[in-house]
Amino acid sequence: MEEQRLREMIREELIAHDERTKAEVITIRVNDQMKATMLEVLKNMNHQQLKL
């Protein structure tokens, strides 16, 4: 019975770790997308200033 409980605890921890890893990957992707968007905005602003 103790071994079964230990297996369940390990399984729960692995699932929690997997969820944290997925959340970190999503955060990195969102941050990368925000950086790309800001770069595009800055490029567009620069092009607008050059036209003036």
N, CA and C atoms as a LAMMPS dump frame, in Angstrom:
ITEM: TIMESTEP
0
ITEM: NUMBER OF ATOMS
156
ITEM: BOX BOUNDS ff ff ff
-5.0000000000000000e+02 5.0000000000000000e+02
-5.0000000000000000e+02 5.0000000000000000e+02
-5.0000000000000000e+02 5.0000000000000000e+02
ITEM: ATOMS id mol type element x y z
1 1 1 N 0.834 -1.205 0
2 1 2 C 0 0 0
3 1 3 C 0.869 1.255 0
4 2 1 N 1.965 1.239 0.767
5 2 2 C 2.871 2.386 0.845
6 2 3 C 3.53 2.649 -0.514
7 3 1 N 3.891 1.571 -1.217
8 3 2 C 4.504 1.712 -2.536
9 3 3 C 3.529 2.355 -3.515
10 4 1 N 2.258 1.965 -3.432
11 4 2 C 1.239 2.541 -4.311
12 4 3 C 1.094 4.039 -4.063
13 5 1 N 1.096 4.432 -2.798
14 5 2 C 0.979 5.859 -2.448
15 5 3 C 2.191 6.626 -2.961
16 6 1 N 3.364 6.042 -2.835
17 6 2 C 4.596 6.669 -3.319
18 6 3 C 4.537 6.845 -4.835
19 7 1 N 4.066 5.824 -5.537
20 7 2 C 3.928 5.913 -6.995
21 7 3 C 2.956 7.036 -7.377
22 8 1 N 1.868 7.149 -6.644
23 8 2 C 0.875 8.191 -6.919
24 8 3 C 1.459 9.581 -6.677
25 9 1 N 2.226 9.739 -5.609
26 9 2 C 2.854 11.028 -5.316
27 9 3 C 3.841 11.41 -6.421
28 10 1 N 4.623 10.453 -6.869
29 10 2 C 5.586 10.709 -7.949
30 10 3 C 4.846 11.082 -9.227
31 11 1 N 3.788 10.354 -9.517
32 11 2 C 2.989 10.629 -10.715
33 11 3 C 2.416 12.041 -10.66
34 12 1 N 1.867 12.427 -9.519
35 12 2 C 1.309 13.77 -9.36
36 12 3 C 2.376 14.836 -9.54
37 13 1 N 3.565 14.604 -9.002
38 13 2 C 4.658 15.566 -9.126
39 13 3 C 5.115 15.68 -10.575
40 14 1 N 5.164 14.558 -11.288
41 14 2 C 5.554 14.594 -12.702
42 14 3 C 4.531 15.372 -13.535
43 15 1 N 3.253 15.175 -13.24
44 15 2 C 2.203 15.917 -13.944
45 15 3 C 2.337 17.41 -13.65
46 16 1 N 2.553 17.754 -12.387
47 16 2 C 2.701 19.168 -12.01
48 16 3 C 3.918 19.78 -12.7
49 17 1 N 5.006 19.024 -12.752
50 17 2 C 6.218 19.504 -13.424
51 17 3 C 5.942 19.736 -14.909
52 18 1 N 5.238 18.817 -15.526
53 18 2 C 4.893 18.93 -16.944
54 18 3 C 4.056 20.182 -17.19
55 19 1 N 3.101 20.452 -16.305
56 19 2 C 2.252 21.636 -16.449
57 19 3 C 3.083 22.912 -16.3
58 20 1 N 4.026 22.923 -15.355
59 20 2 C 4.884 24.109 -15.188
60 20 3 C 5.742 24.321 -16.429
61 21 1 N 6.265 23.236 -16.974
62 21 2 C 7.095 23.329 -18.179
63 21 3 C 6.284 23.877 -19.344
64 22 1 N 5.058 23.386 -19.511
65 22 2 C 4.194 23.888 -20.589
66 22 3 C 3.921 25.371 -20.405
67 23 1 N 3.671 25.801 -19.178
68 23 2 C 3.405 27.217 -18.905
69 23 3 C 4.628 28.067 -19.226
70 24 1 N 5.824 27.564 -18.909
71 24 2 C 7.053 28.3 -19.211
72 24 3 C 7.247 28.428 -20.722
73 25 1 N 6.968 27.367 -21.453
74 25 2 C 7.112 27.406 -22.912
75 25 3 C 6.142 28.424 -23.507
76 26 1 N 4.907 28.428 -23.013
77 26 2 C 3.917 29.395 -23.497
78 26 3 C 4.381 30.818 -23.198
79 27 1 N 4.916 31.042 -22.001
80 27 2 C 5.403 32.37 -21.624
81 27 3 C 6.52 32.812 -22.557
82 28 1 N 7.437 31.915 -22.855
83 28 2 C 8.547 32.242 -23.756
84 28 3 C 8.013 32.585 -25.142
85 29 1 N 7.064 31.801 -25.638
86 29 2 C 6.496 32.071 -26.963
87 29 3 C 5.785 33.413 -27.008
88 30 1 N 5.021 33.718 -25.955
89 30 2 C 4.317 35 -25.903
90 30 3 C 5.322 36.143 -25.85
91 31 1 N 6.362 36.003 -25.041
92 31 2 C 7.386 37.048 -24.954
93 31 3 C 8.069 37.246 -26.303
94 32 1 N 8.392 36.156 -26.993
95 32 2 C 9.017 36.261 -28.315
96 32 3 C 8.086 36.961 -29.298
97 33 1 N 6.803 36.634 -29.237
98 33 2 C 5.832 37.266 -30.13
99 33 3 C 5.711 38.754 -29.825
100 34 1 N 5.716 39.108 -28.545
101 34 2 C 5.643 40.522 -28.167
102 34 3 C 6.87 41.271 -28.665
103 35 1 N 8.046 40.659 -28.546
104 35 2 C 9.271 41.289 -29.039
105 35 3 C 9.183 41.502 -30.546
106 36 1 N 8.722 40.511 -31.272
107 36 2 C 8.604 40.624 -32.722
108 36 3 C 7.611 41.723 -33.093
109 37 1 N 6.508 41.802 -32.355
110 37 2 C 5.509 42.841 -32.625
111 37 3 C 6.083 44.222 -32.35
112 38 1 N 6.772 44.37 -31.245
113 38 2 C 7.368 45.669 -30.916
114 38 3 C 8.415 46.066 -31.951
115 39 1 N 9.186 45.114 -32.425
116 39 2 C 10.184 45.396 -33.459
117 39 3 C 9.497 45.898 -34.728
118 40 1 N 8.394 45.269 -35.091
119 40 2 C 7.626 45.689 -36.264
120 40 3 C 7.097 47.11 -36.064
121 41 1 N 6.587 47.398 -34.867
122 41 2 C 6.07 48.735 -34.569
123 41 3 C 7.187 49.769 -34.698
124 42 1 N 8.345 49.447 -34.142
125 42 2 C 9.471 50.386 -34.211
126 42 3 C 9.933 50.596 -35.649
127 43 1 N 9.963 49.531 -36.424
128 43 2 C 10.339 49.657 -37.839
129 43 3 C 9.356 50.558 -38.566
130 44 1 N 8.058 50.36 -38.324
131 44 2 C 7.029 51.174 -38.964
132 44 3 C 7.143 52.637 -38.547
133 45 1 N 7.425 52.871 -37.274
134 45 2 C 7.602 54.241 -36.793
135 45 3 C 8.802 54.884 -37.475
136 46 1 N 9.876 54.126 -37.624
137 46 2 C 11.084 54.626 -38.258
138 46 3 C 10.805 54.971 -39.716
139 47 1 N 10.065 54.125 -40.412
140 47 2 C 9.723 54.392 -41.801
141 47 3 C 8.853 55.651 -41.919
142 48 1 N 7.94 55.831 -40.978
143 48 2 C 7.082 57.021 -40.992
144 48 3 C 7.911 58.28 -40.798
145 49 1 N 8.893 58.227 -39.897
146 49 2 C 9.746 59.389 -39.633
147 49 3 C 10.604 59.712 -40.85
148 50 1 N 11.056 58.674 -41.552
149 50 2 C 11.887 58.903 -42.742
150 50 3 C 11.093 59.578 -43.84
151 51 1 N 9.779 59.35 -43.89
152 51 2 C 8.93 59.959 -44.926
153 51 3 C 8.705 61.439 -44.668
154 52 1 N 8.865 61.859 -43.393
155 52 2 C 8.588 63.265 -43.047
156 52 3 C 9.661 64.198 -43.505
